[in-house]
Amino acid sequence: MTPIIGGLQKTTNYRVVLPFYIYASLGLLLGTTLLLFSTKDLFVHYFNPHILALTHSMALAWGTMLIFGASHQLLPVLVEGKLNSDKLAYLTFGLMAIGIPFLIYGFYVFNVGAPLKIGATMINLGVLCYLLNVISTAFKNNQKNIHAWFAITATIWLLTTTFLGLLLVFNFQTPLLTNNSVYYLAVHAHLGIIGWFLLMVIGLGSRLIPMFLISKYTNNKILWLIFALLNFALISFLGFYLSGAPTYLYYIPNVMGVAAILLFGRHCYKAYKIRIRKNVDQQVTTSLISIVLMLIPFIILIVTIGAIPKAYINRMVMLYGFTIFFGWITAIILGMTFKTMPFIIWNKVYHSKAHKGRTPAPKEIFNNKVYKIMQLCYLGDLPSLSLASYYSIK
């Protein structure tokens, strides 16, 4: 039995994890369906009801719910212990599963009353339950683990993101903030993109990619440097934006973000070079490709800051968002999901039968041909869809 299986056997009960995976797959279906039927809205502006519904479908129903499921499964591996509370995990799922449709519906019809407020409130409660579970799990086991600190910090940023979102929802009708809700969209978006998604993805990926390559490479000093760079990049961006700083100062957080991603890529490359498993499967390949895709949004920002006329800003914003949610986030989630799912199913079906005789290996219950077709369709269409998102804005 491989070290990977041995590690994943000690993780969370599948009943906790699978609902998140199933919900997230439906969220991706919803997001792509909204994209298909909202193409005319792409020609208007990124702040319109249908695009807001699409964005939150991809960010919450797809990306966040999948990461919640994966992290409930993998956090015990990272901290070398057990998940502190299955009940909090179930509560997280229930609150998020109900709150997300309210929020998406509220945005789609742009009802800034009860649907948006109920959805935003339930999502915040769900994130709070998740944060309590992550912190209690980490501090109960191995709180000094760098991967645990990525998870803790990312979840704190997520709660900050959703709480600001809650304030923005109420701010539509009651002036709680000093500016209108549209003014704070950049803050809300980057809290989620950099603080939640990028920190969490790198925290999990820096552990999982070497593990799936069966590589002993590790470098905690570099990972702490990446951790610091990303947090300082986010904090400096927030400071510059809210203080109305000159545009050229935004190069500082962008350079720090690019440096962090390059260091993460270097970390994965070194793990790849000394891997024991020479044949790299398609799922890990997709995850490695996603590292390159991470750079694209930062390059778009750098170009936008320095060389793009104001008339093209909205186009660049649309391209920026598309390359994040349909680009690197979806790529690494697809890779990691279809890499971990066979182990979850194996634990559910075959773990108790392993002592009775031969059971299929996790990779034998996975259809690699279907995955290759999906990977080719996804990667093949991504460039044309990205360009379409740019030219959609007049």
C-alpha positions in Angstrom: 0.0 0.0 0.0 1.4 3.4 -1.0 2.2 6.1 1.6 -0.6 8.2 0.1 -3.3 5.7 0.9 -1.8 5.1 4.3 -2.0 8.8 5.1 -5.5 9.4 3.7 -7.0 6.4 5.5 -6.7 8.4 8.8 -8.7 11.3 7.5 -12.3 12.4 8.0 -15.4 10.3 7.6 -16.6 10.3 4.0 -20.1 11.3 5.1 -18.6 14.7 6.1 -16.7 15.2 2.8 -18.9 13.9 0.0 -21.8 16.4 0.4 -19.4 19.2 -0.2 -18.0 17.6 -3.3 -21.5 16.8 -4.7 -22.7 20.4 -4.0 -19.6 21.9 -5.6 -20.1 19.9 -8.8 -23.6 21.2 -9.0 -22.2 24.7 -8.3 -19.8 24.4 -11.3 -22.7 23.2 -13.4 -24.8 26.2 -12.3 -21.9 28.6 -13.0 -21.3 27.3 -16.5 -25.0 27.4 -17.2 -25.2 31.0 -16.0 -22.3 31.8 -18.2 -24.0 30.3 -21.2 -27.3 32.1 -20.7 -25.8 35.4 -19.5 -23.6 36.1 -22.5 -25.5 39.3 -23.4 -24.8 40.6 -19.9 -21.1 40.4 -20.5 -21.5 43.3 -23.0 -22.8 45.6 -20.3 -20.5 45.9 -17.2 -19.1 43.5 -14.6 -21.4 45.0 -12.0 -24.7 43.8 -13.1 -27.1 41.2 -11.5 -26.4 38.2 -13.7 -22.6 38.6 -13.6 -22.8 39.0 -9.8 -24.8 35.8 -9.6 -22.3 34.0 -11.9 -19.3 35.3 -9.9 -20.7 34.1 -6.6 -21.8 30.8 -8.1 -18.1 30.1 -9.1 -16.6 31.6 -5.9 -19.0 30.1 -3.3 -21.0 27.2 -4.7 -18.0 25.8 -6.7 -14.6 27.0 -5.4 -15.4 27.5 -1.7 -17.6 24.4 -1.2 -15.1 22.2 -2.9 -12.2 23.6 -0.8 -14.3 23.1 2.3 -14.8 19.4 1.4 -11.2 18.8 0.5 -9.9 20.6 3.6 -12.2 18.6 5.9 -10.7 15.5 4.3 -7.0 16.7 4.2 -6.6 19.0 7.3 -6.1 16.0 9.5 -3.2 14.9 7.1 -1.7 18.4 7.3 -1.8 18.6 11.1 -1.2 14.9 11.7 -4.3 14.5 13.8 -8.1 14.2 13.7 -10.7 16.7 12.6 -12.0 18.3 15.8 -15.7 18.2 15.1 -17.8 16.4 12.6 -20.9 18.3 13.9 -19.3 21.7 13.0 -18.6 20.3 9.6 -22.2 19.2 9.1 -23.4 22.6 10.4 -21.0 24.4 8.0 -22.5 22.4 5.1 -26.1 23.0 6.1 -25.7 26.8 6.5 -23.7 27.2 3.3 -25.9 24.9 1.3 -29.0 26.9 2.2 -27.4 30.4 2.2 -25.7 30.2 -1.2 -28.9 29.8 -3.3 -30.5 32.7 -1.4 -27.5 34.9 -2.2 -27.3 33.8 -5.9 -31.0 34.3 -6.4 -30.9 37.6 -4.7 -28.2 38.8 -7.0 -29.8 37.3 -10.2 -33.1 39.2 -9.7 -31.2 41.9 -7.8 -33.5 41.8 -4.8 -31.5 43.6 -2.2 -33.9 42.8 0.6 -34.6 39.4 2.3 -32.9 37.0 -0.2 -29.5 38.7 -0.2 -29.6 39.4 3.6 -30.7 35.9 4.5 -28.1 34.3 2.2 -25.2 36.5 3.3 -26.1 36.0 7.0 -26.2 32.2 6.7 -23.0 32.1 4.7 -21.2 34.1 7.4 -22.4 31.7 10.1 -21.3 28.7 8.0 -17.8 30.3 7.5 -17.6 31.0 11.2 -18.3 27.3 12.0 -15.7 26.3 9.5 -13.1 28.7 11.1 -13.8 27.3 14.6 -13.3 23.8 13.3 -10.0 24.7 11.5 -8.6 26.5 14.5 -9.6 23.9 17.0 -8.2 21.1 14.8 -4.9 22.8 14.3 -4.3 23.8 17.9 -5.5 20.5 19.2 -2.9 18.7 17.1 0.1 20.4 15.4 -0.4 24.1 15.4 3.3 24.8 14.4 2.7 23.2 11.0 3.1 25.8 8.2 0.3 24.2 6.2 -2.0 24.6 9.2 -1.2 28.3 9.4 -2.0 28.7 5.7 -5.4 27.2 6.4 -6.0 29.2 9.5 -5.0 32.5 8.0 -6.9 31.8 4.7 -10.1 31.1 6.7 -9.7 34.3 8.7 -9.5 36.2 5.5 -12.5 34.3 4.2 -14.5 35.4 7.2 -13.3 38.9 6.6 -14.5 38.6 3.0 -17.9 37.3 3.8 -18.4 39.8 6.6 -17.6 42.7 4.3 -20.0 41.1 1.8 -22.7 41.1 4.5 -22.0 44.8 5.2 -22.2 45.6 1.4 -25.5 43.8 1.1 -27.0 45.9 4.0 -25.3 49.0 2.6 -27.5 48.8 -0.5 -30.4 50.0 1.6 -28.9 51.4 4.8 -25.7 53.5 4.6 -23.4 51.6 7.0 -20.2 52.4 5.1 -18.7 55.7 4.1 -19.0 54.9 0.4 -21.4 53.0 -1.8 -21.1 49.2 -2.1 -19.6 49.4 -5.6 -16.6 51.3 -4.2 -15.7 48.3 -1.9 -15.9 45.6 -4.6 -12.2 45.6 -5.2 -11.5 45.1 -1.5 -14.2 42.4 -1.2 -12.9 40.6 -4.3 -9.2 40.6 -3.4 -9.9 39.6 0.2 -11.4 36.4 -1.3 -9.0 35.9 -4.2 -5.7 36.5 -2.4 -6.6 36.0 1.2 -8.9 32.9 0.8 -8.3 31.1 -2.5 -4.6 31.8 -3.1 -3.5 31.2 0.5 -5.5 28.1 0.9 -4.6 26.6 -2.5 -0.9 27.2 -1.9 -1.2 25.9 1.7 -2.8 22.7 0.6 -1.0 22.4 -2.7 2.5 22.7 -1.2 1.7 19.6 0.8 -0.4 17.6 -1.6 1.6 17.9 -4.8 4.8 16.5 -3.2 2.7 13.8 -1.5 1.1 12.7 -4.7 4.4 12.8 -6.5 5.8 10.7 -3.6 8.5 13.2 -3.1 10.3 13.9 0.2 11.1 17.5 -0.8 10.1 20.1 1.8 11.3 23.6 2.5 9.5 25.3 5.4 11.6 28.5 5.1 10.4 29.1 1.6 6.8 28.3 2.5 7.0 30.8 5.4 8.4 33.4 2.9 5.5 32.7 0.5 3.1 33.0 3.4 4.5 36.4 4.4 4.6 37.7 0.8 1.0 36.9 0.1 -0.2 38.4 3.4 1.9 41.6 3.0 0.7 41.9 -0.6 -2.9 41.8 0.5 -2.5 44.1 3.4 -0.5 46.6 1.3 -3.2 46.5 -1.5 -5.9 47.2 1.1 -4.0 50.1 2.6 -3.2 51.6 -0.8 -6.8 51.3 -2.1 -8.6 52.6 1.0 -6.2 55.5 1.4 -6.4 56.5 -2.3 -2.7 56.0 -2.9 -1.1 56.7 -6.3 -1.6 54.0 -8.9 2.1 53.2 -9.3 2.2 52.0 -5.7 0.1 49.0 -6.7 3.1 47.5 -8.3 4.3 46.6 -4.8 1.6 44.1 -3.9 1.7 42.8 -7.5 5.4 42.1 -7.4 5.1 40.4 -4.0 2.2 38.2 -5.4 4.2 37.2 -8.5 7.3 36.4 -6.3 5.1 34.2 -4.1 3.7 32.3 -7.0 7.2 31.8 -8.6 8.5 30.5 -5.3 5.6 28.1 -5.0 6.3 27.0 -8.6 9.9 26.5 -7.6 8.8 24.4 -4.6 6.7 22.2 -6.8 9.4 21.9 -9.4 12.0 20.7 -6.8 9.5 18.2 -5.5 8.9 17.0 -9.1 12.7 16.6 -9.7 13.3 14.2 -6.8 10.0 12.4 -7.0 9.9 8.6 -6.5 6.8 8.2 -8.8 8.2 8.8 -12.3 4.9 8.6 -14.2 2.9 11.8 -13.4 -0.8 11.2 -13.8 -3.2 13.6 -15.5 -4.7 14.9 -12.3 -1.3 16.1 -10.9 -0.4 17.4 -14.4 -3.6 19.6 -14.2 -2.6 20.9 -10.8 0.9 21.7 -12.0 -0.5 23.6 -15.0 -2.6 25.6 -12.6 0.6 27.1 -11.1 1.3 28.7 -14.4 -2.3 29.9 -14.7 -1.9 31.6 -11.3 0.6 34.1 -12.9 -1.9 35.3 -15.5 -4.1 37.4 -13.3 -1.1 39.2 -11.8 0.3 39.8 -15.2 -3.1 41.3 -16.3 -3.0 43.6 -13.2 0.6 44.7 -13.9 -0.3 45.5 -17.5 -3.5 47.3 -16.5 -1.7 49.5 -14.0 1.0 50.6 -16.4 -0.2 50.6 -20.0 -4.0 50.2 -20.4 -6.1 53.3 -21.3 -9.1 53.9 -19.1 -11.5 52.9 -21.9 -10.2 49.3 -21.7 -10.2 49.0 -17.9 -13.6 47.2 -17.8 -12.4 44.7 -20.3 -9.3 44.0 -18.3 -11.4 43.6 -15.1 -13.6 41.0 -16.9 -10.6 39.1 -18.2 -8.9 39.3 -14.8 -12.0 37.7 -13.1 -12.4 35.1 -15.8 -8.8 33.9 -15.6 -9.1 33.6 -11.8 -12.4 31.7 -11.5 -12.4 29.7 -14.7 -8.6 29.6 -14.9 -6.3 28.7 -12.1 -8.9 28.1 -9.4 -10.9 25.6 -11.5 -7.7 24.0 -12.8 -6.2 23.2 -9.4 -9.6 22.1 -8.0 -10.2 19.7 -10.9 -6.7 18.2 -10.4 -6.9 17.9 -6.7 -10.6 16.7 -6.6 -10.1 13.9 -9.0 -6.9 12.9 -7.3 -8.4 12.7 -3.8 -11.9 11.4 -4.7 -10.7 7.9 -5.5 -9.2 7.6 -2.1 -12.4 8.8 -0.4 -14.4 6.3 -2.3 -11.9 3.6 -1.6 -12.0 4.3 2.1 -15.8 4.2 2.0 -16.2 0.9 0.0 -13.0 -1.1 0.5 -11.3 -0.1 3.6 -13.1 -2.5 5.8 -12.6 -5.3 3.2 -8.9 -4.8 2.7 -7.9 -7.6 5.2 -10.2 -10.1 3.4 -8.2 -10.3 0.2 -7.2 -8.2 -2.8 -9.2 -5.0 -3.4 -8.8 -2.6 -6.3 -6.3 0.2 -5.9 -7.8 3.7 -5.8 -6.5 4.5 -9.3 -8.4 1.4 -10.6 -11.8 2.9 -9.6 -11.0 6.0 -11.6 -11.7 6.4 -15.3 -8.6 8.1 -16.7 -9.9 8.2 -20.2 -12.9 10.3 -19.2 -10.7 12.6 -17.2 -8.3 13.1 -20.2 -11.3 14.1 -22.4 -12.5 16.6 -19.7 -8.9 18.0 -19.3 -8.5 18.5 -23.1 -11.9 20.2 -23.4 -11.2 22.4 -20.5 -7.7 23.5 -21.3 -8.5 23.7 -25.0 -11.4 26.1 -24.5 -9.8 28.2 -21.8 -7.8 30.5 -24.1 -10.7 31.3 -26.5 -13.2 31.8 -23.6 -10.7 34.1 -21.9 -10.3 36.2 -25.0 -14.1 36.2 -25.4 -14.5 37.6 -21.9 -12.1 40.4 -22.8 -13.9 41.4 -26.0 -17.4 41.0 -24.5 -17.1 44.4 -22.8 -17.6 47.3 -25.2 
